[in-house]
Amino acid sequence: MYIGELANQSGLSIDTLRYYEKIGLLPNTPRDQGGRRVYQPQIREWIGFLQKLRAMDMGVKDMARYAALREIGPSTARERRKMLEKQRQIVAHKIEELSLCKDLLDSKVDLYKEMEINQPASSTPKRMQKHPK
């Protein structure tokens, strides 16, 4: 498949795909007689993984390191595992942090619902009441 099709399927722009190839996130891609990149279908799975790493806030530099290790092969399994374990710790911490944020929002929403229920209809402050035209 050509780069435009891959961009459509992956949701990444053509420029992003070219950049990813330039910095080593994507393996060197063979080209056809016209010089156009021809991607194999399995590249979509790799790109999906890269997108998940970005969603986890992994930096491009670390992603490029991971990709380089992947290209070397199975002898780098330990280092890749350690990188992913470190990222997993970061994600777990972020989940805890977001869970606390959600709990705070839930309590505020509940508080305001309770205030609405207990507030008489006529107690809206005058500055917030609409004036008839």
VMD Tcl script that builds the backbone (N, CA, C; Angstrom):
set m [mol new atoms 399]
animate dup $m
set s [atomselect $m all]
$s set {name element resname resid chain x y z} {
  {N N MET 1 A 0.846 -1.174 0.000}
  {CA C MET 1 A 0.000 0.000 0.000}
  {C C MET 1 A 0.891 1.236 0.000}
  {N N TYR 2 A 0.363 2.290 -0.578}
  {CA C TYR 2 A 1.113 3.537 -0.656}
  {C C TYR 2 A 0.857 4.384 0.584}
  {N N ILE 3 A 1.654 5.433 0.747}
  {CA C ILE 3 A 1.637 6.236 1.956}
  {C C ILE 3 A 0.279 6.902 2.214}
  {N N GLY 4 A -0.415 7.307 1.154}
  {CA C GLY 4 A -1.724 7.927 1.332}
  {C C GLY 4 A -2.732 6.967 1.942}
  {N N GLU 5 A -2.713 5.739 1.464}
  {CA C GLU 5 A -3.618 4.720 1.998}
  {C C GLU 5 A -3.263 4.408 3.455}
  {N N LEU 6 A -1.974 4.299 3.736}
  {CA C LEU 6 A -1.544 4.040 5.105}
  {C C LEU 6 A -1.941 5.195 6.022}
  {N N ALA 7 A -1.814 6.398 5.543}
  {CA C ALA 7 A -2.222 7.566 6.334}
  {C C ALA 7 A -3.715 7.487 6.648}
  {N N ASN 8 A -4.521 7.173 5.639}
  {CA C ASN 8 A -5.969 7.052 5.861}
  {C C ASN 8 A -6.298 5.959 6.858}
  {N N GLN 9 A -5.649 4.824 6.743}
  {CA C GLN 9 A -5.944 3.691 7.618}
  {C C GLN 9 A -5.437 3.902 9.042}
  {N N SER 10 A -4.324 4.595 9.187}
  {CA C SER 10 A -3.723 4.761 10.515}
  {C C SER 10 A -4.216 6.005 11.245}
  {N N GLY 11 A -4.713 6.970 10.485}
  {CA C GLY 11 A -5.108 8.233 11.102}
  {C C GLY 11 A -3.945 9.201 11.265}
  {N N LEU 12 A -2.762 8.800 10.848}
  {CA C LEU 12 A -1.599 9.683 10.886}
  {C C LEU 12 A -1.489 10.417 9.562}
  {N N SER 13 A -0.929 11.595 9.599}
  {CA C SER 13 A -0.751 12.341 8.355}
  {C C SER 13 A 0.421 11.759 7.568}
  {N N ILE 14 A 0.451 12.069 6.294}
  {CA C ILE 14 A 1.570 11.655 5.441}
  {C C ILE 14 A 2.875 12.235 5.986}
  {N N ASP 15 A 2.829 13.490 6.412}
  {CA C ASP 15 A 4.030 14.122 6.974}
  {C C ASP 15 A 4.514 13.391 8.221}
  {N N THR 16 A 3.586 12.965 9.079}
  {CA C THR 16 A 3.965 12.234 10.292}
  {C C THR 16 A 4.601 10.905 9.930}
  {N N LEU 17 A 4.026 10.202 8.967}
  {CA C LEU 17 A 4.598 8.927 8.538}
  {C C LEU 17 A 6.014 9.123 7.992}
  {N N ARG 18 A 6.199 10.154 7.198}
  {CA C ARG 18 A 7.539 10.432 6.665}
  {C C ARG 18 A 8.517 10.770 7.788}
  {N N TYR 19 A 8.050 11.572 8.754}
  {CA C TYR 19 A 8.882 11.936 9.900}
  {C C TYR 19 A 9.245 10.691 10.706}
  {N N TYR 20 A 8.250 9.829 10.963}
  {CA C TYR 20 A 8.511 8.595 11.701}
  {C C TYR 20 A 9.558 7.739 10.991}
  {N N GLU 21 A 9.488 7.705 9.676}
  {CA C GLU 21 A 10.482 6.935 8.925}
  {C C GLU 21 A 11.858 7.595 9.038}
  {N N LYS 22 A 11.886 8.912 8.953}
  {CA C LYS 22 A 13.152 9.648 9.006}
  {C C LYS 22 A 13.878 9.443 10.327}
  {N N ILE 23 A 13.122 9.399 11.457}
  {CA C ILE 23 A 13.773 9.264 12.768}
  {C C ILE 23 A 13.919 7.807 13.208}
  {N N GLY 24 A 13.513 6.880 12.351}
  {CA C GLY 24 A 13.739 5.472 12.636}
  {C C GLY 24 A 12.604 4.743 13.330}
  {N N LEU 25 A 11.455 5.386 13.487}
  {CA C LEU 25 A 10.315 4.687 14.090}
  {C C LEU 25 A 9.719 3.662 13.131}
  {N N LEU 26 A 9.814 3.941 11.856}
  {CA C LEU 26 A 9.356 2.994 10.839}
  {C C LEU 26 A 10.582 2.461 10.108}
  {N N PRO 27 A 10.566 1.178 9.808}
  {CA C PRO 27 A 11.708 0.619 9.070}
  {C C PRO 27 A 11.788 1.238 7.675}
  {N N ASN 28 A 12.979 1.203 7.111}
  {CA C ASN 28 A 13.127 1.687 5.731}
  {C C ASN 28 A 12.158 0.922 4.849}
  {N N THR 29 A 11.442 1.663 4.061}
  {CA C THR 29 A 10.386 1.083 3.248}
  {C C THR 29 A 10.838 0.980 1.800}
  {N N PRO 30 A 10.632 -0.184 1.187}
  {CA C PRO 30 A 10.988 -0.286 -0.237}
  {C C PRO 30 A 10.133 0.662 -1.072}
  {N N ARG 31 A 10.657 0.995 -2.214}
  {CA C ARG 31 A 9.949 1.909 -3.118}
  {C C ARG 31 A 9.722 1.227 -4.458}
  {N N ASP 32 A 8.668 1.693 -5.121}
  {CA C ASP 32 A 8.390 1.153 -6.456}
  {C C ASP 32 A 9.261 1.866 -7.489}
  {N N GLN 33 A 9.056 1.535 -8.781}
  {CA C GLN 33 A 9.875 2.119 -9.840}
  {C C GLN 33 A 9.736 3.638 -9.910}
  {N N GLY 34 A 8.602 4.147 -9.448}
  {CA C GLY 34 A 8.382 5.593 -9.460}
  {C C GLY 34 A 8.908 6.291 -8.215}
  {N N GLY 35 A 9.518 5.541 -7.299}
  {CA C GLY 35 A 10.085 6.129 -6.086}
  {C C GLY 35 A 9.101 6.264 -4.933}
  {N N ARG 36 A 7.897 5.717 -5.112}
  {CA C ARG 36 A 6.884 5.819 -4.048}
  {C C ARG 36 A 7.068 4.685 -3.047}
  {N N ARG 37 A 6.895 5.027 -1.767}
  {CA C ARG 37 A 6.996 4.016 -0.706}
  {C C ARG 37 A 5.881 2.989 -0.870}
  {N N VAL 38 A 6.237 1.727 -0.676}
  {CA C VAL 38 A 5.256 0.640 -0.734}
  {C C VAL 38 A 5.314 -0.089 0.610}
  {N N TYR 39 A 4.265 0.090 1.403}
  {CA C TYR 39 A 4.216 -0.482 2.749}
  {C C TYR 39 A 3.529 -1.843 2.739}
  {N N GLN 40 A 4.024 -2.733 3.575}
  {CA C GLN 40 A 3.392 -4.037 3.761}
  {C C GLN 40 A 2.240 -3.872 4.757}
  {N N PRO 41 A 1.182 -4.668 4.634}
  {CA C PRO 41 A 0.015 -4.525 5.523}
  {C C PRO 41 A 0.353 -4.634 7.012}
  {N N GLN 42 A 1.348 -5.438 7.382}
  {CA C GLN 42 A 1.670 -5.622 8.796}
  {C C GLN 42 A 2.226 -4.362 9.463}
  {N N ILE 43 A 2.604 -3.363 8.674}
  {CA C ILE 43 A 3.103 -2.111 9.250}
  {C C ILE 43 A 2.012 -1.422 10.073}
  {N N ARG 44 A 0.747 -1.693 9.744}
  {CA C ARG 44 A -0.365 -1.071 10.484}
  {C C ARG 44 A -0.343 -1.466 11.954}
  {N N GLU 45 A -0.008 -2.723 12.239}
  {CA C GLU 45 A 0.051 -3.182 13.639}
  {C C GLU 45 A 1.155 -2.427 14.393}
  {N N TRP 46 A 2.307 -2.274 13.772}
  {CA C TRP 46 A 3.412 -1.551 14.383}
  {C C TRP 46 A 3.031 -0.087 14.616}
  {N N ILE 47 A 2.411 0.526 13.639}
  {CA C ILE 47 A 1.987 1.926 13.786}
  {C C ILE 47 A 0.955 2.046 14.909}
  {N N GLY 48 A 0.050 1.089 15.008}
  {CA C GLY 48 A -0.925 1.086 16.105}
  {C C GLY 48 A -0.228 1.035 17.459}
  {N N PHE 49 A 0.826 0.225 17.558}
  {CA C PHE 49 A 1.599 0.146 18.789}
  {C C PHE 49 A 2.274 1.484 19.092}
  {N N LEU 50 A 2.864 2.097 18.068}
  {CA C LEU 50 A 3.493 3.408 18.252}
  {C C LEU 50 A 2.481 4.442 18.727}
  {N N GLN 51 A 1.270 4.387 18.172}
  {CA C GLN 51 A 0.232 5.324 18.585}
  {C C GLN 51 A -0.135 5.122 20.057}
  {N N LYS 52 A -0.160 3.884 20.505}
  {CA C LYS 52 A -0.440 3.605 21.919}
  {C C LYS 52 A 0.698 4.139 22.798}
  {N N LEU 53 A 1.932 3.975 22.353}
  {CA C LEU 53 A 3.052 4.508 23.128}
  {C C LEU 53 A 2.934 6.025 23.260}
  {N N ARG 54 A 2.561 6.697 22.183}
  {CA C ARG 54 A 2.381 8.158 22.237}
  {C C ARG 54 A 1.231 8.517 23.166}
  {N N ALA 55 A 0.139 7.749 23.121}
  {CA C ALA 55 A -1.004 8.003 24.003}
  {C C ALA 55 A -0.598 7.833 25.466}
  {N N MET 56 A 0.425 7.011 25.716}
  {CA C MET 56 A 0.937 6.792 27.070}
  {C C MET 56 A 1.978 7.842 27.444}
  {N N ASP 57 A 2.150 8.838 26.598}
  {CA C ASP 57 A 3.121 9.911 26.813}
  {C C ASP 57 A 4.572 9.459 26.744}
  {N N MET 58 A 4.833 8.375 26.021}
  {CA C MET 58 A 6.234 8.002 25.810}
  {C C MET 58 A 6.815 9.005 24.819}
  {N N GLY 59 A 7.989 9.485 25.117}
  {CA C GLY 59 A 8.640 10.452 24.248}
  {C C GLY 59 A 9.110 9.828 22.946}
  {N N VAL 60 A 9.218 10.639 21.934}
  {CA C VAL 60 A 9.645 10.169 20.614}
  {C C VAL 60 A 11.053 9.586 20.680}
  {N N LYS 61 A 11.900 10.167 21.502}
  {CA C LYS 61 A 13.273 9.666 21.639}
  {C C LYS 61 A 13.259 8.229 22.182}
  {N N ASP 62 A 12.438 7.977 23.211}
  {CA C ASP 62 A 12.332 6.619 23.753}
  {C C ASP 62 A 11.681 5.675 22.746}
  {N N MET 63 A 10.711 6.181 22.007}
  {CA C MET 63 A 10.071 5.357 20.982}
  {C C MET 63 A 11.097 4.959 19.917}
  {N N ALA 64 A 11.942 5.905 19.535}
  {CA C ALA 64 A 12.970 5.616 18.525}
  {C C ALA 64 A 13.977 4.596 19.062}
  {N N ARG 65 A 14.296 4.700 20.328}
  {CA C ARG 65 A 15.214 3.720 20.943}
  {C C ARG 65 A 14.575 2.337 20.920}
  {N N TYR 66 A 13.300 2.266 21.286}
  {CA C TYR 66 A 12.579 0.997 21.286}
  {C C TYR 66 A 12.560 0.414 19.865}
  {N N ALA 67 A 12.260 1.261 18.878}
  {CA C ALA 67 A 12.202 0.801 17.484}
  {C C ALA 67 A 13.567 0.277 17.026}
  {N N ALA 68 A 14.628 0.960 17.420}
  {CA C ALA 68 A 15.977 0.510 17.041}
  {C C ALA 68 A 16.284 -0.850 17.665}
  {N N LEU 69 A 15.898 -1.016 18.919}
  {CA C LEU 69 A 16.111 -2.307 19.587}
  {C C LEU 69 A 15.293 -3.402 18.909}
  {N N ARG 70 A 14.084 -3.063 18.517}
  {CA C ARG 70 A 13.213 -4.033 17.832}
  {C C ARG 70 A 13.855 -4.505 16.532}
  {N N GLU 71 A 14.465 -3.577 15.821}
  {CA C GLU 71 A 15.121 -3.926 14.554}
  {C C GLU 71 A 16.305 -4.866 14.777}
  {N N ILE 72 A 16.971 -4.728 15.915}
  {CA C ILE 72 A 18.111 -5.609 16.217}
  {C C ILE 72 A 17.626 -7.040 16.414}
  {N N GLY 73 A 16.483 -7.186 17.085}
  {CA C GLY 73 A 15.911 -8.517 17.225}
  {C C GLY 73 A 15.795 -9.015 18.658}
  {N N PRO 74 A 15.606 -10.339 18.807}
  {CA C PRO 74 A 15.328 -10.949 20.105}
  {C C PRO 74 A 16.393 -10.722 21.176}
  {N N SER 75 A 17.615 -10.475 20.784}
  {CA C SER 75 A 18.676 -10.266 21.784}
  {C C SER 75 A 18.429 -9.010 22.619}
  {N N THR 76 A 17.513 -8.152 22.194}
  {CA C THR 76 A 17.218 -6.904 22.922}
  {C C THR 76 A 15.934 -7.016 23.747}
  {N N ALA 77 A 15.413 -8.228 23.877}
  {CA C ALA 77 A 14.134 -8.410 24.579}
  {C C ALA 77 A 14.169 -7.851 25.996}
  {N N ARG 78 A 15.241 -8.089 26.711}
  {CA C ARG 78 A 15.333 -7.619 28.102}
  {C C ARG 78 A 15.242 -6.094 28.174}
  {N N GLU 79 A 15.979 -5.404 27.331}
  {CA C GLU 79 A 15.965 -3.939 27.361}
  {C C GLU 79 A 14.597 -3.394 26.957}
  {N N ARG 80 A 13.977 -4.000 25.951}
  {CA C ARG 80 A 12.634 -3.557 25.544}
  {C C ARG 80 A 11.629 -3.805 26.659}
  {N N ARG 81 A 11.741 -4.956 27.319}
  {CA C ARG 81 A 10.836 -5.250 28.435}
  {C C ARG 81 A 10.990 -4.213 29.535}
  {N N LYS 82 A 12.227 -3.861 29.863}
  {CA C LYS 82 A 12.465 -2.867 30.909}
  {C C LYS 82 A 11.880 -1.506 30.531}
  {N N MET 83 A 12.009 -1.158 29.266}
  {CA C MET 83 A 11.424 0.108 28.818}
  {C C MET 83 A 9.904 0.100 28.998}
  {N N LEU 84 A 9.294 -1.010 28.642}
  {CA C LEU 84 A 7.832 -1.101 28.756}
  {C C LEU 84 A 7.392 -1.175 30.213}
  {N N GLU 85 A 8.175 -1.823 31.050}
  {CA C GLU 85 A 7.845 -1.855 32.481}
  {C C GLU 85 A 7.903 -0.453 33.083}
  {N N LYS 86 A 8.901 0.302 32.697}
  {CA C LYS 86 A 9.005 1.687 33.170}
  {C C LYS 86 A 7.786 2.495 32.704}
  {N N GLN 87 A 7.408 2.318 31.447}
  {CA C GLN 87 A 6.251 3.046 30.920}
  {C C GLN 87 A 4.975 2.600 31.623}
  {N N ARG 88 A 4.884 1.319 31.946}
  {CA C ARG 88 A 3.716 0.801 32.653}
  {C C ARG 88 A 3.593 1.464 34.030}
  {N N GLN 89 A 4.715 1.674 34.715}
  {CA C GLN 89 A 4.681 2.368 36.002}
  {C C GLN 89 A 4.179 3.800 35.848}
  {N N ILE 90 A 4.617 4.464 34.813}
  {CA C ILE 90 A 4.173 5.842 34.548}
  {C C ILE 90 A 2.671 5.861 34.302}
  {N N VAL 91 A 2.194 4.917 33.496}
  {CA C VAL 91 A 0.761 4.841 33.190}
  {C C VAL 91 A -0.046 4.532 34.450}
  {N N ALA 92 A 0.432 3.606 35.276}
  {CA C ALA 92 A -0.274 3.254 36.507}
  {C C ALA 92 A -0.384 4.467 37.432}
  {N N HIS 93 A 0.693 5.238 37.530}
  {CA C HIS 93 A 0.662 6.450 38.351}
  {C C HIS 93 A -0.344 7.459 37.788}
  {N N LYS 94 A -0.347 7.609 36.480}
  {CA C LYS 94 A -1.278 8.552 35.836}
  {C C LYS 94 A -2.726 8.110 36.047}
  {N N ILE 95 A -2.980 6.805 35.998}
  {CA C ILE 95 A -4.327 6.287 36.238}
  {C C ILE 95 A -4.767 6.620 37.664}
  {N N GLU 96 A -3.869 6.426 38.634}
  {CA C GLU 96 A -4.186 6.778 40.025}
  {C C GLU 96 A -4.516 8.260 40.141}
  {N N GLU 97 A -3.692 9.083 39.529}
  {CA C GLU 97 A -3.892 10.533 39.564}
  {C C GLU 97 A -5.226 10.919 38.935}
  {N N LEU 98 A -5.527 10.344 37.788}
  {CA C LEU 98 A -6.792 10.643 37.111}
  {C C LEU 98 A -7.987 10.119 37.902}
  {N N SER 99 A -7.831 9.002 38.573}
  {CA C SER 99 A -8.897 8.455 39.405}
  {C C SER 99 A -9.221 9.411 40.549}
  {N N LEU 100 A -8.186 9.987 41.162}
  {CA C LEU 100 A -8.407 10.978 42.215}
  {C C LEU 100 A -9.099 12.222 41.658}
  {N N CYS 101 A -8.716 12.624 40.480}
  {CA C CYS 101 A -9.375 13.771 39.836}
  {C C CYS 101 A -10.843 13.474 39.568}
  {N N LYS 102 A -11.133 12.280 39.107}
  {CA C LYS 102 A -12.513 11.883 38.846}
  {C C LYS 102 A -13.320 11.862 40.141}
  {N N ASP 103 A -12.726 11.325 41.212}
  {CA C ASP 103 A -13.411 11.311 42.508}
  {C C ASP 103 A -13.758 12.731 42.952}
  {N N LEU 104 A -12.822 13.661 42.776}
  {CA C LEU 104 A -13.075 15.056 43.133}
  {C C LEU 104 A -14.225 15.619 42.304}
  {N N LEU 105 A -14.192 15.374 41.004}
  {CA C LEU 105 A -15.276 15.857 40.141}
  {C C LEU 105 A -16.613 15.244 40.540}
  {N N ASP 106 A -16.631 13.942 40.830}
  {CA C ASP 106 A -17.868 13.280 41.261}
  {C C ASP 106 A -18.424 13.944 42.516}
  {N N SER 107 A -17.551 14.231 43.480}
  {CA C SER 107 A -18.041 14.835 44.720}
  {C C SER 107 A -18.566 16.242 44.479}
  {N N LYS 108 A -17.925 17.003 43.623}
  {CA C LYS 108 A -18.403 18.357 43.310}
  {C C LYS 108 A -19.741 18.309 42.576}
  {N N VAL 109 A -19.867 17.406 41.620}
  {CA C VAL 109 A -21.133 17.261 40.893}
  {C C VAL 109 A -22.247 16.879 41.867}
  {N N ASP 110 A -21.975 15.940 42.761}
  {CA C ASP 110 A -22.973 15.537 43.756}
  {C C ASP 110 A -23.343 16.706 44.664}
  {N N LEU 111 A -22.358 17.478 45.085}
  {CA C LEU 111 A -22.614 18.647 45.923}
  {C C LEU 111 A -23.543 19.628 45.219}
  {N N TYR 112 A -23.244 19.916 43.957}
  {CA C TYR 112 A -24.068 20.881 43.226}
  {C C TYR 112 A -25.469 20.353 42.946}
  {N N LYS 113 A -25.594 19.067 42.717}
  {CA C LYS 113 A -26.932 18.475 42.552}
  {C C LYS 113 A -27.731 18.644 43.830}
  {N N GLU 114 A -27.089 18.384 44.966}
  {CA C GLU 114 A -27.750 18.540 46.267}
  {C C GLU 114 A -28.138 19.994 46.500}
  {N N MET 115 A -27.256 20.911 46.153}
  {CA C MET 115 A -27.553 22.338 46.304}
  {C C MET 115 A -28.742 22.732 45.439}
  {N N GLU 116 A -28.808 22.204 44.221}
  {CA C GLU 116 A -29.925 22.514 43.328}
  {C C GLU 116 A -31.245 22.017 43.897}
  {N N ILE 117 A -31.229 20.811 44.463}
  {CA C ILE 117 A -32.441 20.227 45.026}
  {C C ILE 117 A -32.929 21.048 46.217}
  {N N ASN 118 A -32.011 21.505 47.055}
  {CA C ASN 118 A -32.360 22.213 48.284}
  {C C ASN 118 A -32.556 23.706 48.101}
  {N N GLN 119 A -32.274 24.228 46.951}
  {CA C GLN 119 A -32.377 25.668 46.718}
  {C C GLN 119 A -33.785 26.010 46.248}
  {N N PRO 120 A -34.460 26.921 46.943}
  {CA C PRO 120 A -35.772 27.351 46.460}
  {C C PRO 120 A -35.635 28.030 45.099}
  {N N ALA 121 A -36.635 27.869 44.289}
  {CA C ALA 121 A -36.612 28.419 42.922}
  {C C ALA 121 A -36.416 29.924 42.917}
  {N N SER 122 A -36.932 30.627 43.915}
  {CA C SER 122 A -36.865 32.089 43.931}
  {C C SER 122 A -35.554 32.621 44.505}
  {N N SER 123 A -34.623 31.763 44.854}
  {CA C SER 123 A -33.397 32.247 45.498}
  {C C SER 123 A -32.253 32.472 44.517}
  {N N THR 124 A -32.526 32.501 43.226}
  {CA C THR 124 A -31.487 32.787 42.241}
  {C C THR 124 A -31.019 34.223 42.430}
  {N N PRO 125 A -29.727 34.454 42.545}
  {CA C PRO 125 A -29.246 35.829 42.735}
  {C C PRO 125 A -29.731 36.729 41.606}
  {N N LYS 126 A -30.036 37.979 41.959}
  {CA C LYS 126 A -30.595 38.923 40.983}
  {C C LYS 126 A -29.670 39.135 39.791}
  {N N ARG 127 A -28.382 39.159 40.031}
  {CA C ARG 127 A -27.463 39.404 38.916}
  {C C ARG 127 A -27.493 38.266 37.898}
  {N N MET 128 A -27.999 37.105 38.293}
  {CA C MET 128 A -28.070 35.975 37.370}
  {C C MET 128 A -29.462 35.812 36.746}
  {N N GLN 129 A -30.456 36.556 37.257}
  {CA C GLN 129 A -31.800 36.460 36.703}
  {C C GLN 129 A -31.845 37.220 35.382}
  {N N LYS 130 A -32.600 36.691 34.448}
  {CA C LYS 130 A -32.751 37.368 33.151}
  {C C LYS 130 A -33.741 38.510 33.298}
  {N N HIS 131 A -33.427 39.598 32.686}
  {CA C HIS 131 A -34.317 40.747 32.704}
  {C C HIS 131 A -35.223 40.686 31.488}
  {N N PRO 132 A -36.508 40.922 31.662}
  {CA C PRO 132 A -37.404 40.921 30.501}
  {C C PRO 132 A -37.062 42.064 29.559}
  {N N LYS 133 A -37.248 41.845 28.291}
  {CA C LYS 133 A -36.924 42.863 27.287}
  {C C LYS 133 A -38.087 43.752 27.026}
}
mol reanalyze $m
mol bondsrecalc $m
mol representation Tube
mol addrep $m
